[in-house]
C-alpha cells in the first residue's frame, strides 16, 4: 500500500508544479523574444540612420529572430512603401502579445522592395542600402 500512495503524492506534486513552471517559462520566453525583436530593429535602424546622414552606403546585417518553445517573434515590419506615412516606423509582434510600434529617432524613411519590409521567425541577412535619395532600402540577401 505504500508504493501506490507515493505514486499518488508524486502525481499531485507534478500536477501542481507543471503549470507554474510552464507559466514561468512562457513569461521568460516572451520577454526574450521581445528583446530579440527590439535588438534586430535597433541594429537595422542604426545602420539606416548612419547611411541616411552620411549620404549613402550599404551593409548586410545578420538578424536572429529564432523562437522558443512557448513564444516567438511572429513578425517584424520596418518602414513603408516609398513615400508612405509609416516610413520611419517599425513594429513587431510576439506570440500572445499585442503588436508593438516603434519610431526611429531621428526619423529615417525606410522601405522594402514592395512596401513595408517584413521578417518572420528565423535567421535572416538584411541588406541595408542608401543611394543618396529616397528612403533607405531594406532587402533580404
C-alpha positions in Angstrom: 0.0 0.0 0.0 3.0 2.3 0.5 4.0 2.4 -3.3 0.6 3.5 -4.7 0.4 6.2 -2.0 3.8 7.6 -3.1 2.7 7.5 -6.8 -0.4 9.5 -5.9 1.6 12.0 -4.0 4.1 12.3 -6.8 1.4 12.8 -9.4 -0.2 15.5 -7.3 3.2 17.3 -6.8 3.9 17.1 -10.6 0.4 18.3 -11.4 0.8 21.3 -9.1 4.3 22.3 -10.3 4.0 21.8 -14.1 1.6 24.8 -14.7 3.8 27.1 -12.6 6.9 26.0 -14.5 5.2 26.4 -17.8 3.9 29.9 -16.9 7.4 31.0 -15.8 9.0 29.6 -19.0 6.3 31.3 -21.1 6.9 34.7 -19.5 10.6 34.4 -19.8 10.5 33.4 -23.5 8.0 36.2 -24.2 10.4 38.7 -22.7 13.4 37.2 -24.5 11.5 37.2 -27.9 10.6 40.9 -27.3 14.2 41.8 -26.6 15.4 39.8 -29.7 13.0 41.8 -31.9 14.0 45.1 -30.4 17.7 44.3 -30.9 17.1 43.3 -34.5 15.1 46.5 -35.2 17.7 48.6 -33.5 20.6 47.1 -35.4 18.9 47.7 -38.8 17.7 51.2 -37.9 21.1 52.3 -36.5 22.8 51.4 -39.8 20.0 53.1 -41.8 20.4 56.3 -39.8 24.2 56.3 -40.4 23.8 55.9 -44.1 21.0 58.4 -44.3 23.1 61.1 -42.5 26.3 60.2 -44.3 24.6 60.4 -47.8 25.0 56.7 -48.9 26.3 53.3 -48.3 25.3 49.6 -48.0 25.8 46.9 -45.4 24.5 43.4 -44.6 23.2 42.7 -41.1 22.6 39.3 -39.6 19.3 39.2 -37.7 18.3 36.3 -35.4 14.6 36.1 -34.7 14.6 32.4 -33.7 11.8 31.4 -31.3 11.5 29.4 -28.2 9.1 26.7 -27.1 6.2 28.8 -25.9 6.9 32.2 -27.5 8.4 33.5 -30.7 8.7 36.7 -32.8 5.8 36.3 -35.2 6.9 39.2 -37.4 9.0 42.4 -37.6 8.0 45.1 -40.1 10.1 48.1 -40.9 9.3 51.2 -43.0 6.5 51.6 -45.5 6.1 51.8 -49.3 8.2 54.7 -50.9 6.6 57.9 -49.7 4.3 56.1 -47.2 3.4 57.8 -43.9 4.9 54.9 -41.8 8.4 55.0 -43.4 10.3 56.0 -40.2 8.5 53.4 -38.1 8.9 49.7 -37.1 6.6 47.2 -35.5 7.0 43.7 -34.1 4.6 41.0 -32.7 5.5 38.3 -30.2 3.3 35.3 -29.6 0.5 36.2 -27.2 1.3 39.9 -27.1 -0.1 42.9 -28.9 1.9 44.4 -31.8 4.4 47.0 -30.6 5.2 50.1 -32.6 8.5 52.0 -32.6 9.6 55.2 -34.3 13.2 55.7 -35.3 14.8 58.7 -33.7 16.0 60.7 -35.6 13.3 59.6 -38.1 14.7 57.9 -41.2 12.4 56.8 -44.0 12.8 53.1 -44.8 11.2 50.9 -47.5 11.2 47.3 -48.6 11.1 46.2 -52.2 7.3 46.4 -52.4 6.1 48.1 -49.3 7.0 47.6 -45.6 10.0 45.3 -45.1 8.8 42.2 -43.2 10.8 39.4 -41.4 9.4 36.3 -39.9 10.9 33.9 -37.4 14.4 32.6 -38.1 17.8 33.9 -39.0 18.0 36.4 -41.8 20.6 38.5 -43.6 19.2 42.0 -44.3 20.8 44.3 -46.8 20.5 48.0 -45.8 21.4 50.5 -48.5 21.0 54.1 -49.3 21.9 55.7 -52.7 21.6 59.3 -51.5 17.9 59.9 -52.5 14.6 58.5 -51.4 14.2 56.1 -48.4 16.8 53.7 -47.1 16.2 50.4 -48.9 15.8 47.2 -47.0 16.0 43.7 -48.7 16.9 40.1 -47.9 20.2 38.9 -49.2 
